[in-house]
């Protein structure tokens, strides 16, 4: 029971950190848009998208190898060998890639950054530090140092937010903002390395298992690139086919639709190291139990969120943007939030293939989803406009989720409680109807009213789930214990 409680506490902590990090994007938007020109603000967004693209390639998928292989190692010398093999090998590759970006800075600047060569030169350094920091921080995740891991996730985002905000407020422009972002990455890099060196020392690896690590991680690189295509290509194609103003309408709706992924984010971080340890020790039943309960917990939290966000789409958009954007894109949110739900299902079930070291399947599925996304957007956006982009996103994620769910059962028999699922859907639908009626009777809800509606919706859903006995006795007791702790 103590292991179970520890598992849930770590899940809750990471959930909180993920919510806070997601909020940072919303906080930064008005600061940047009010202190940068529209051209510089656009370059900032391209800068962020470019970091994610190169990050997907530069790490070679090795953060996943850190999480998959290191947790079951007990001997210090073997931990040193595994960790430093990954870090030094990845660092060499990332340095080469960063140097190529620096050499091609004139070309990249002309194509993407309005000729700002300095920005691209700084980008080459950010690519290195961002990629290597992604690998380093997973050392803490692998060994269940979740408080430290969560702290660094938080610091990476909010240190950059503070530095970038200060730079643009004092009128240092886009170049100042990019330099501030770089400084934040340098600070995090130094602190994390000092902590790890103090714990395991410095070690010269022999790279004895690096091929095994790469066999596991490299198939995830095409998967990451394909995900980047699914996640970002619609925005580029909307701008190309409809105009940049339509990207402005679409992006806030996409951000709200993606909120469901916040619920999912703690699961891979906590679940994979936990089930890897049990699976490697031959405890298949415990592995299945953890996975089954995690899926059920995700559904318990995400299904009402899908309904709630859908019915509150318009007031949420007004709150986070303005009435013009809300009027032109609120109808997209139900499609996008459902797409985000299927993306989350895909991500959770993909852990099964990481567990059995068959990550090439993940890459194949993402390739199919990326192909569907690009072709769907190219042919349908000129006809259906923004609706086509939302539908294509939903279709891509649904196909990925359906395929991975089907194939995962060949390796791990995860029980899907259909009675629970039907009760959750019914409870969520009733909750959504009540929230919809209350919000429309009271007029356009402000921030306080929206928070009130969310709380009321959560209480209604929880009561209905308890009344319909959707949860078993152990799960009910767990919720009651959480409630008592919150009241105290």
Secondary structure in CASP SS format (residue, H / E / C, confidence):
PFRMAT SS
TARGET T0000
AUTHOR 0000-0000-0000
METHOD secondary structure of the structure
MODEL  1
X C 1.00
X H 1.00
X H 1.00
X H 1.00
X H 1.00
X H 1.00
X H 1.00
X H 1.00
X H 1.00
X H 1.00
X H 1.00
X H 1.00
X H 1.00
X H 1.00
X H 1.00
X H 1.00
X H 1.00
X H 1.00
X H 1.00
X H 1.00
X H 1.00
X H 1.00
X H 1.00
X H 1.00
X H 1.00
X H 1.00
X H 1.00
X H 1.00
X H 1.00
X H 1.00
X H 1.00
X H 1.00
X H 1.00
X H 1.00
X H 1.00
X C 1.00
X C 1.00
X H 1.00
X H 1.00
X H 1.00
X H 1.00
X H 1.00
X H 1.00
X H 1.00
X H 1.00
X H 1.00
X H 1.00
X H 1.00
X H 1.00
X H 1.00
X H 1.00
X H 1.00
X H 1.00
X H 1.00
X H 1.00
X H 1.00
X H 1.00
X H 1.00
X C 1.00
X C 1.00
X C 1.00
X H 1.00
X H 1.00
X H 1.00
X H 1.00
X H 1.00
X H 1.00
X H 1.00
X H 1.00
X C 1.00
X C 1.00
X C 1.00
X C 1.00
X C 1.00
X C 1.00
X H 1.00
X H 1.00
X H 1.00
X H 1.00
X H 1.00
X H 1.00
X H 1.00
X H 1.00
X H 1.00
X H 1.00
X H 1.00
X H 1.00
X H 1.00
X H 1.00
X H 1.00
X H 1.00
X H 1.00
X H 1.00
X H 1.00
X H 1.00
X H 1.00
X H 1.00
X H 1.00
X H 1.00
X H 1.00
X H 1.00
X H 1.00
X H 1.00
X C 1.00
X H 1.00
X H 1.00
X H 1.00
X H 1.00
X H 1.00
X H 1.00
X H 1.00
X H 1.00
X C 1.00
X C 1.00
X C 1.00
X C 1.00
X H 1.00
X H 1.00
X H 1.00
X H 1.00
X H 1.00
X H 1.00
X H 1.00
X H 1.00
X H 1.00
X H 1.00
X H 1.00
X H 1.00
X H 1.00
X H 1.00
X H 1.00
X H 1.00
X H 1.00
X H 1.00
X H 1.00
X H 1.00
X H 1.00
X H 1.00
X H 1.00
X H 1.00
X H 1.00
X H 1.00
X C 1.00
X C 1.00
X C 1.00
X H 1.00
X H 1.00
X H 1.00
X H 1.00
X H 1.00
X H 1.00
X H 1.00
X H 1.00
X H 1.00
X H 1.00
X H 1.00
X H 1.00
X H 1.00
X H 1.00
X H 1.00
X H 1.00
X H 1.00
X H 1.00
X H 1.00
X H 1.00
X H 1.00
X H 1.00
X H 1.00
X H 1.00
X C 1.00
X C 1.00
X C 1.00
X H 1.00
X H 1.00
X H 1.00
X H 1.00
X H 1.00
X H 1.00
X H 1.00
X H 1.00
X H 1.00
X H 1.00
X H 1.00
X H 1.00
X H 1.00
X H 1.00
X H 1.00
X H 1.00
X H 1.00
X H 1.00
X H 1.00
X H 1.00
X H 1.00
X H 1.00
X H 1.00
X H 1.00
X H 1.00
X H 1.00
X H 1.00
X H 1.00
X C 1.00
X C 1.00
X C 1.00
X C 1.00
X C 1.00
X C 1.00
X C 1.00
X C 1.00
X C 1.00
X H 1.00
X H 1.00
X H 1.00
X H 1.00
X H 1.00
X H 1.00
X H 1.00
X H 1.00
X C 1.00
X H 1.00
X H 1.00
X H 1.00
X H 1.00
X H 1.00
X H 1.00
X H 1.00
X H 1.00
X H 1.00
X H 1.00
X H 1.00
X H 1.00
X H 1.00
X H 1.00
X H 1.00
X H 1.00
X H 1.00
X H 1.00
X H 1.00
X H 1.00
X H 1.00
X H 1.00
X H 1.00
X C 1.00
X C 1.00
X H 1.00
X H 1.00
X H 1.00
X H 1.00
X H 1.00
X H 1.00
X H 1.00
X H 1.00
X H 1.00
X H 1.00
X H 1.00
X H 1.00
X H 1.00
X H 1.00
X C 1.00
X C 1.00
X H 1.00
X H 1.00
X H 1.00
X H 1.00
X H 1.00
X H 1.00
X H 1.00
X H 1.00
X H 1.00
X H 1.00
X H 1.00
X H 1.00
X H 1.00
X H 1.00
X H 1.00
X H 1.00
X H 1.00
X H 1.00
X H 1.00
X H 1.00
X H 1.00
X C 1.00
X C 1.00
X C 1.00
X H 1.00
X H 1.00
X H 1.00
X H 1.00
X H 1.00
X H 1.00
X H 1.00
X H 1.00
X H 1.00
X H 1.00
X H 1.00
X H 1.00
X H 1.00
X H 1.00
X H 1.00
X H 1.00
X H 1.00
X H 1.00
X H 1.00
X H 1.00
X H 1.00
X H 1.00
X H 1.00
X H 1.00
X H 1.00
X H 1.00
X H 1.00
X H 1.00
X C 1.00
X H 1.00
X H 1.00
X H 1.00
X H 1.00
X H 1.00
X H 1.00
X H 1.00
X H 1.00
X C 1.00
X C 1.00
X H 1.00
X H 1.00
X H 1.00
X H 1.00
X H 1.00
X H 1.00
X H 1.00
X H 1.00
X H 1.00
X H 1.00
X H 1.00
X H 1.00
X H 1.00
X H 1.00
X H 1.00
X H 1.00
X H 1.00
X H 1.00
X H 1.00
X H 1.00
X H 1.00
X H 1.00
X H 1.00
X H 1.00
X H 1.00
X H 1.00
X H 1.00
X H 1.00
X H 1.00
X H 1.00
X H 1.00
X H 1.00
X H 1.00
X C 1.00
X C 1.00
X C 1.00
X C 1.00
X H 1.00
X H 1.00
X H 1.00
X H 1.00
X H 1.00
X H 1.00
X H 1.00
X H 1.00
X H 1.00
X H 1.00
X H 1.00
X H 1.00
X H 1.00
X H 1.00
X H 1.00
X H 1.00
X H 1.00
X H 1.00
X H 1.00
X H 1.00
X H 1.00
X H 1.00
X H 1.00
X H 1.00
X H 1.00
X C 1.00
X H 1.00
X H 1.00
X H 1.00
X H 1.00
X H 1.00
X H 1.00
X H 1.00
X H 1.00
X H 1.00
X H 1.00
X H 1.00
X H 1.00
X H 1.00
X H 1.00
X H 1.00
X H 1.00
X H 1.00
X H 1.00
X H 1.00
X H 1.00
X H 1.00
X H 1.00
X H 1.00
X C 1.00
X C 1.00
X C 1.00
X C 1.00
X C 1.00
X C 1.00
X C 1.00
X C 1.00
X C 1.00
X H 1.00
X H 1.00
X H 1.00
X H 1.00
X H 1.00
X H 1.00
X H 1.00
X H 1.00
X H 1.00
X H 1.00
X H 1.00
X H 1.00
X H 1.00
X H 1.00
X H 1.00
X H 1.00
X H 1.00
X H 1.00
X H 1.00
X H 1.00
X H 1.00
X H 1.00
X H 1.00
X H 1.00
X C 1.00
X C 1.00
X C 1.00
X C 1.00
X C 1.00
X H 1.00
X H 1.00
X H 1.00
X H 1.00
X H 1.00
X H 1.00
X H 1.00
X H 1.00
X H 1.00
X H 1.00
X H 1.00
X H 1.00
X H 1.00
X H 1.00
X H 1.00
X H 1.00
X H 1.00
X H 1.00
X H 1.00
X H 1.00
X H 1.00
X C 1.00
X C 1.00
X C 1.00
X C 1.00
X C 1.00
X H 1.00
X H 1.00
X H 1.00
X H 1.00
X H 1.00
X H 1.00
X H 1.00
X H 1.00
X H 1.00
X H 1.00
X H 1.00
X H 1.00
X H 1.00
X H 1.00
X H 1.00
X C 1.00
END
